[in-house]
Amino acid sequence: MSAKKYRTSRCILKANDEFLLVVHNNYHGTNDGIWGLPGGRIDWGEQPIQTARREIYEELDTDLGELHDVGEWSYKGYQHKVFGTVFDGKIGRIDDNEILEVDWFTLDGVRALSAKDSLHTGFELDSIEQFLTLLGAISAHRKTRKYKKRR
């Protein structure tokens, strides 16, 4: 168990060439058009990976497959953990107490949001790009393993 403390756990959901972003409910309950990764606060005694699964289930009524550790980012003086998954499920009921809007964006779409300063924490784009790099490394490793097994 890591001694490092995280404030939130976030999750990148990648389906085909798109990434799911949400507008979380804010203090005023208004849609301010600021997009972020789904997820939320880590409960006392909870591991970040448990939080990612719980939050996605609570917010989007869906279960996640394999989660990959994408890294950690700092925002407002706190550390935030990010996981990623290749998503082939369906979004269920959206908890409108927590989520005001849900949409899928291409990488270029996320870049456009970043350029307009429309990303909540500012680490969404970096974490998505890191996740794509990680997926590329995983894919290359799996291909190498298959090749070695055939020899």
Summary of the structure (lengths in Angstrom):
residues: 151
radius of gyration: 16.0
end to end distance: 38.9
largest distance: 61.7
contacts: 438
relative contact order: 0.23
helix: 32%
strand: 30%
